[in-house]
């Protein structure tokens, strides 16, 4: 019977997992009990999706990533190769902190991109269409459309929904040079206008 999704033979899917149609799960993955994976997702090689984790539709998780309990990825989030999520702010090997009351929630909103080898410290929200540069260390919330990189990650500019850097110059309005969408900026908030 057609399940409507693909799982490579080398991967493990626990009982109680929901996987949407069109999703592909590649080599050496482990999808743990209670995880929910949306439609048309792409889960690369050597990925662990922890218990109760929710992935929206169209999510792309590249190779070598662990998505721990407490992490929520909304629709069309992109996670670059070997990026890191955490879920406990003060881990100690000798002190058990593997229960929900110790986890800090991390939410990655619609359309956001996290670059290769970036680290997202738990307890923060990454805004819609934000773009996290490769190797960045995210230690606080990231606004919608923000382009951040560095350690710690800081706002270095703003990104269009298509991923191209926006040029506001000295003003409060920008038009994407690639797709021509228009944006308005006020303080640390950018909004799509048309």
N, C-alpha and C positions, 0 to 999 in steps of 0.2 A: 504494500500500500504506500502511495506517495505521501510523504510527510509534509512536502511543500518547502522543505529547507534541506541544506546539505551539512553533514558533519563528517569530517575525515575519520577513518577507522582508528587512528591513533589517539583520538580525543575521547574524554569521558564526560558524559552528561548525567548528573545525578537525577534521582527521582524528584518530582515536584518542580521541574523547570519548565518555563513557557518560552517557546522559540517561534517567532513570526515567520510567515511564508517569505520565501526569497532570501532568507539569511544564509550565509555561508560561514562555517566554523572550520578552520584549517587545522594543521598538524599540532599535536601535543598540547591541546587546550584542556582545561577543566572548568566546566560550568557547574557551579555548586547549587545545592538545594535551595529552592525558592527564588532563584534568579529569574528575571523577566527580560527577554531580549525581543525587541520589536521587529517590524517588517524590514526586509531588505538591508539587514546589517551585514557588515563584513568584519569577522573576527580573525585576525592574523595568527600566525604560528606562535605557540608558547604563551598563550594568554590564560589567565585565571580570572574568572568572574565569581566573586564571593557570594556567600549566602544572602539572599534578599536584595541583591543589587538590581537596579532598574536601568535598562538601556532603552532609549526611545527608538523611533523608526529611522532608518538610514544612517545609523551610527557606524563609523569606521574606526576600528581599534587595530592599530598596526602591531607588529611582532613584539614579544617580550614585555608585556604589560600585565600588572596585577591590579584589578579593580576591586577594592576592599569594601566590605559592608559599610554602609553609610554614604557611599558615593552614588550620585544620581546623574546620569547623562541624558539630557533631553534630546529631541530629534536633531539629526544631522550634525552631531558633534564629531569632530575628527581628533583622534589621539595619535600623535606621531610615535614612531618606533622608540621603544625603551623609555618612554616617559613614566613618571612615578606619581602615584597617589599615595597618601598616607591616611590613616583614620584614627590614630591615637596620638595625642600631642606630647605625651611624656612616657614612652614605652620603657619598660624595664624587664629584663629576662626573668628575674626572680620574683616579680610581682605580676600575677595574672591580671590582665586588663583586656580580656577577649570577650567581653559581653557588651550589649548595646549601650549601657549607661556610660561606658568609657569612650565610645566612638563619637567623633565630631563629624557632623554632616558636611559634605562637600557637594555643591550643586554646580553643574556645568550647563549653562543655558543654551537654547536653540542656536544651532549654527556656529558655535564657538570652535576654534581650532587651538590645539595644544601641540607645540612643536616637539621634535625629537629630543629626548633626554631632559626635558623640562621636569621640574618637581613641583607638585601642588601640595602645599602643607594643608592639612585638614582643617575644616571649620570655615571655609571661605566659599564665596560664590563667584563664578566666572560668568560675566554678562553675555547677553546675546551678541553673536558675531564677533566677540572679542578674539584677538589673535595673540597667542602667547608664543614668543620667539623660542627657538631651539636653545636648550640649556638654561632657560630662565628658572628662577626659584620664586614661586608665587607664595607670598607670606601675608597677603591681605586681599580683600575683595577687589575684583577687576570690573570696571564699568562696561556697559554695552559699547561695542565698537572700538574699545581701547586696543591699541597695539602696545604690548609690554614686553620688555626683555631685560636681562641683567640679573644680578644677584645682590640684593633682592630685586625682584622685578619692579620696574617703574614704568609709568606711562611715557612712551616715546613718540606717540602720535595716535592716529585714528585710522581704522580700516573700513573699507566699504564691505557690503555684504558679499561682494565677489572676491574679496581678499586683497584688493589693491589699496595701497596707502593713500589716504586722503590728504589734500593740501588745502588747509584753511587759510594759509598766509597770515595776514594780520586781522582777518575778519572772522565772522561767525558762520559763514556759509561756504560749502564746498560741493563740487561736482566731480564725481568719479571720472577719471580720464579714460577708463576702460568701458564701463557699462552705462555711464552718464546719469546714474542715480544722484539725487541731491540730498544733502545733509545740512543740519543746522546744529551749532554748538553753543552751549551756554554753561559756563564754568566747566565742570568735569562730566557733563552729560551731552551726548550726541544723539540726535534723532534723525531718522530717515524721513524726508519730506515728500519726495516723489522721484 
